[in-house]
Amino acid sequence: MLVKSDKNEILSYLSDAANFRGNAEKVYVPEKIEEVSRILQECFEAGTPVHISGMGTGLTGGRVPAGGVIVSTEKLNRIIEINKTEKFAIVESGVILEDFHKELKDQNLYYPPDPTEQCSSIGGNISNNASGAKTFKFGPTRDYVLALEVSLADGETVHLTRGEVFEKDGFIDFKSKNGRAYHIPVEPVNMPTTKNAAGYYMRKGMDAVDLFIGSEGTLGIILQAKLKLLPLPEDFLSMLLFFEDENVALKFVAELRDSSRNKKNEYIDALAIEFFDWNSLEFLRDDFPNIPEGERTALWIEQDVSGAESDNILLAYTELLEKYGVDTEEVWFATGDKERRELIRFRHAVSQKVSDFISRNNIRKVGTDLAVPDDKFFDFYHFCKNGSEHSGLKFIVYGHFGNSHIHLNMLPSNEDEYRIAKELYRELCAEAVKAGGTISAEHGIGKIKREYLKMMYSDRDLESMKKIKAALDTKNNLSPGNIFL
């Protein structure tokens, strides 16, 4: 096990991709999962706060410490088993998502969760119930977690397998590997039906595994996970469409979303529907000079296909493009892996450029992670856009519009603009909650969004969540400051 205490050595652990910063005394880098339990036991007995660090790709300050020590999972990076017959994998929490995807592809297997940050860790993805573009068809990380091994705040280790332990009569009961019993109070709360990564998952009859998914390191450190896999699709149809009229693009989204979900066309079944506004295109133009002039909006569409259906699928999309007046000469089609990687690079470049901007200006990120019900989404989008235009701030809009999920990034260049951005952010969060949505669809709450969680949940609901925390972490030792004020 490595232990780092030199200030220069630990500096990279003290911030995240949102430019949120903190401090810590030292960083533990365990190389075996058994070492994690020993660290936690010692810190629990001493009352030393422990913060969990994955790869630092988070956007809410969740891994950023406020004193105490850090446990980094970077060396817990073994892929223990890939079972092609039963289609599952067992991995340690520090496995990098991109490495995992590459290993699976070589074995014709597929793990659908696909957050933008491919250098994120599996443990970090589980801790935040990460999702990404492909959530539209395949769902978030939660849907692929079959079992977890977790080290609790007191150093005890628990192994939970989906389908074995459930909430019953208001409690979840399980024992650690050493036989210690845990009696966890669970009072169901009214969670939004949209994509959601805000607060603990609390439903009547819920599986115990779901308690730890999306808990942002506050209930335990994920050591290993058993993950469900799918067969690797034969191929993908990937395309970037450009529209002169944003409203036409939004109508296209609505029809494609409806056709895919309700199977109105047997050959259309999109797995991702991603949106980029005019400001996003201008933001990217230096890196992608072949973006057509005069286009106001772009959509990235992707669908998995089999060879037998590829011609019919392409024909169905061609007819849809013609219906909405899309100039097929300007469509970027991916006809192989190289072109598809370029479209994926386009999709991911916009968020990276936002991160670069806030780093250059030394300003914390002000970006929404809001989702609302489908029937409220287009009105909500216009509310967000109009508010941003009236603020006078520079901003860009992109996001997972198939999931009615918007990333509106305000780009303040000084402290005065930052304050304006924060005021607008609060208004947008309030409007999302009013529409029955969430303030955090995929990034979690961390330390940055704690005050907004009170918009979503009543005091009673938040107290119910805190009771879960208290039952598993009696000293509030793990990731203190995450989720709750």
N, C-alpha and C positions, 0 to 999 in steps of 0.2 A: 504494500500500500504506500502510495506517495502522500506526503504531507507538505503543503506549501504555506509559508507564512511571510515570505519576503513581499513587500508591497508591490514591487514591480512584477513579481511572479503571479500575484493574484488579481492584478488590475483588470484583466480581460474577463474575470468572473463577476465583476461588480456592476455590469450594465447589461442591457438587452437591446434588441433591434429597434425599440422605441426610444432609445437614448435616455432611458430611465436609469438612475445611478444610485448606488448604495455603498455599504462598507461592511467588512467582516474581518475577523481576527486571523483566520486560517482557512485553507481549503483541503479537505480530505479527498483523495482520489483512490477509492478502493479498486482492487483488481479481481477480487472474488466476492461473490454475493454475501458470504458469511461475514466478511469484514464490515458490511453495512450495519448488521445487527449489533455488533460490538460497539461501533461508533455511537449508534443511537442509544444504546443502554447507558454508556458512559455519560453522554450529554444529558440524558433524561435524569439520571441520578444527580448530576451537577447543576441541573436547571439551565443548561446552555442552549440557546435557540439554535435550531438547525434549519438551513435552507437548502433546497434541492436544485441542482443545476444540471440541465441537459446540455444542449448545444447553443443556448443563448439566442435562439431565433424568435422567442416570444415577443409580444407587442403590448403587454400589459404590466410589466414589472414583476411578474410572478416569480421569476428566479432570482430577482435582485434582493440581496440581503439587507437587513437593517440591524447590523451587529451580529454577534454570535459567529457560527461557523457555517461553511458550505460543504455539502457532500456532492461531488461531481460524479455522474454515472458514465463518463466518457470511456473508461476502461472496461466497463461491463458490456462488452460489445460482441459477444459470441452468438452466432446462429447455431443453436444446439441441435435442432432437428428440423428437417423438412420432409414431411410425409406425403408423397405423391399419391398414394392409394387413398388415404382418408382425407387428403387435402387440408392439412394444417401445418403450422410451423411453431416451434418453440424457440423464443429468442430472449436474450437479455435486454434490459431496458435501454442500454446505450447504443444498440444497433442503429446505424444511420439508415434512414428511409431509402435513400438512393441506392445504397449498397444492397439492401434487402430486395428492392425491386429488380436489380440486376441479377442477383442470385436466383430469384424466382423465374425470371425470363429465360434463363439458361435451362430451366427444368420445365418450361411450358406451363408455368403457374402464374397466378395473378393475385395481387393484394390491392384492392380498389382504392382505399383511402389515399388521397393524393393532394395534401396541402401544398401550397406554393413553395414553401421552404423544403426542398428535397434533402438538405443537409440537417434537417431536424432529426431528433431521435424518436424511436418507437415509444419509449417511456414518456417523453414529453408530449407526444401525440395523444397517448392514452390519458395522461393527466389533464389534458385540455379538451378531450373528445374532439380532436382536430378533424377537419373534413376536407374542403377544397372543391375544385371544379366538378369532379365526378360524383359528388354527393347527390347531384340531381337524380341520377339513376341508382347508384349503389348504396347511398346512405353514409353516415359518419363512421368514425373509428369504432364507436360503441357496438355497432352491428357485427363487428369482426373479432371481438374479444371473447374467447371461449373459456379462458381460465387466467387467473393472476396469482402470482406469489408476491406478497407485500411484506415489507418490514414496517412494523408499527412504531409509534413514538417511543414506547418503552423498550424497544429492541426485540420484542417477540415477532415471530414470523408466522404468517397465516397463508394457507393455500386455499383458494376458492375456485370451484369449477361451476360454470354456468349450468343451471338446472338442478342444483343440489340444495342450496340454502336460499330461502325466500323470507320476505317480511310476513309475519303472522301476528295477529292481534296487537299490532303497533310496535313490534320489535323485530330486529334481526339478531339471531343468536349464532355464534360460531366459536370455535376454539382454535387457539394457536397450535403450532406443531408440538409445543411443550405442554399442551393441555390447559392453558389458561383460558378461562371463559370470558366472552365479551357479550354484553347485553345492550344492543344499540337501539335507542328509541327512534322510530320513524313515523312521523306524522305527515301524510301526503299533502303536497301543496299543489296549487293550481298553476302548472307549468304551461308555457305557450306551446301550441301545436306546430310551430315553425321549427327550423333548425335552431338549436339552443345550446349554449355553453355557459349559461349564467347561473351560478349557484349549484347546490347539490341536487342530484337526481333523487326525487322522493315520490314514489308512487305506491299505492296499495298493492300488495302482492309482488313487489319488485324483487329481482334477483340480487343477491348480496354482491355479486361482481360489479353491478352497476353503481354501487355506492362509491367505489374508488375511481371509476371512470369520470373524468371531468372534475375531480376534487382538488386539482391544482396543488398537489403535494401537501395538503393540510391534514390528511388522514393517514398517510403512510408513504413509504418510498417503494415504488414498483421495482421489483427485482427481475422478474421474468414474466412473460406473457405467452399464452398459447393463442394463436391467431388463425381464424378461418381463411382459407384460400379458395380461389376459383380457378377453373381452367383458363389459360391464356387465350384471349380472343384470337381468331385467325388473322384478323387485320383491323385497322381503324380507318374510317373516313374522317378526315380532318380538314377544315376549311375556315378561312377568314373572309367574311363578307363585309362589304362597305356600302353605306347608305348615305345619300345626300340629305334625306329627311329623317330626323331622329324619330319622329312619331311613327313613320313607316317601320323603322327598325323595332320599335316597341310592339307594334301590332304583329310583326313577324315572330317576336319572342312569345307573345301570347298564343299564337296558333301552333308554333312548334312545341311549346310546353304542353298545351292541351292535347295535341296529337300524340305526343310521346307517352303521356300519362294515361290517357284514356283509349289508346290504341285505335284511333280513328283512321289511321293509315297503317296497314300491317307492316310496311317497310320503313316507317319512321319511328325510331326509338332512341332519341338522343341521350347521351350520357353526360354531356356538358353543354350549357348555353351561357356563354360569358359575354359581357357587355363592356364597351369602351366608348366614352363620350369624346366630343371634339377636343376638349382640353387634354385628354389622355393621348390622343393621336398626335397633337402638337408636341406634347411632352416627349414622345417617342420618335419624332420625325428625324432627328439627327442620327439616331441609331438605325432607323429603318427608312431611308430616303425614298424607297419605292412605295411608300404610302401614297395613294392617289390624291392629287390636289382636289380640293372642293368637297371632299367627303366629310360628313359631319359625325358619323357614328360607325363603329365596327362591331361585329359579332363573331366570336370564335365558337364554332360548332364542332362537336365530335361525336361519333357513333361507332360502336364496335360492330364489325360485319363478318360474315362468313363468305367464302368464295362463291358459294352457290347463289347467294342473294345479292352480291355486290352490284350487279347491273341494275336490278330492280330498285335497290336502295338509291343508287346514283340517279336513276330516272325520277324517283319520287322527290328527291331534293331539287333536281333541276326544274321540275314543274312548280315547286314551291317558290324557288327563286324567281322564276318568270312571273308568277302571280304577283309578287311584290316589286317587280321592276328592277331586280338586282342585275347589274351589268356583269354577266358571267366572264367577260374578258378581264375584269378587275378582281375577280375572286382568286384568292390564294388557295389553291388546292394542294394538299400533301399527297403525293403519289408513292411515297416510300418513307423509310425511317428518317432519312436525312431531312426531307422537307417537313416532316412532322415535328422533328426536333426544333426546326426553325420556328414553326408556329407556336410551339410550347415556349420557346425562348421569348417570343413576342409577348405571350400571355404573362410570363413571369417578370419581364423586364420592367414593366410599369411599377410594380411594387418595389423593386430594387432601386429604381430611380427616385422614388419617394424617400426611401431610407437614406440614399446618398444626399438628397436635398436637406433633410433635417439634420444630418451630421455636419454638413458644410455650414449651416446656419446655427448650429448648436442649440436647436429648439426641439422640445419634446414633440413627438408625433401627435397630431390631432386627427384621427381618422375613425370613421364609423365602422361598426361591425353589426349593422342593424338588419334584422329580417322581420317581415310582417306577413300576415296571411296573403295568399295569392290575390284574392279579390280586392285587397286594399293596396296592392303594391304600386300600381302605376300612379295613383293619386299621391301616394307617399313619396315616390320618386320625384314628382314635380314639386312637392312641398320642400324636399331637400334641396333641389336644384334652385328653386326660386329664393330660398333663404340664403343660399351661398352667394348667388348673384347680387342680392341686395346688401350683403355684408361688405362687399368690396374686396374680399380676400381672393387670392389666387387659389384655385381648387381644381381637382380632377375627380372624375367619377368612373369607377369600373366595378365589376363584381359579378356574383353568381346569380344572374337574373332569372335563371331557371328555377332557383330556389327562393325568388323574391328577396334576395339578400344583397345589400348594397354596401360597397366600400367607397365612401366619399372622403377624400383626403384633402383637408385644408392645409395650405402651405404658407403659414405665417413667416415673415422674414424678420420680425422684431418682437419685443415683448408686448407692445401695444396690440399688434395684430394677433399675437398669441391669446391675449385676454378676450378679444372679439371672437376668436375661433372657439374658445372654451364655452363662451356664452351660447353660441350657435349650436355647439355640440349638445349642450344640455337640452335645448329646445327640440333638437332632432330625436334625442333619446325619449323625451317625454311624448312626442308624437308617435313614435314606434310603439311604446307601451300602450298608449291610448288606442291604437289600432289592433291591439291583441298580439303584438310581437315581442321581440327581445332586444335588449341592449347589447347582447353579445351572442352572435350566432355560431362563432367558431374559435375565437381567440381567448375566451375565458374572461375573468374579472381581474385577477391579480391584485395589484395595489392601486393601479391607476383608475379603475372603474368602480371602486367600492361604493362611493357615494351614490352612484346611479342605480345600484342594485336595489336601493330602497324605493325606487320608482316602480319596480316590477313586483316586489313582494311586500306583504304587510309585515308589521313588527312581529306578529305571531309567527308568520312563516320563517322569518329570519331567526327568531329565537329557537324554532324547531330545528333549523340547520345547525345552530350553535350547540344544541344539545347533542347532536351526533358528534361534532368536533370534541366536545367535552368528554364524551363516553370513550372515545378512542385516544384522546390526547389530553389527559387530565391536567397537564401543566402548560398547555398551549405552547408546546415546544417546536412543533413542526410548522415551518413556513408561516410564522406569526405575521399578521398583517395582510395575508392573502385573503381575498373574498370579503372579509368582514372588517368594518371600521372598529 
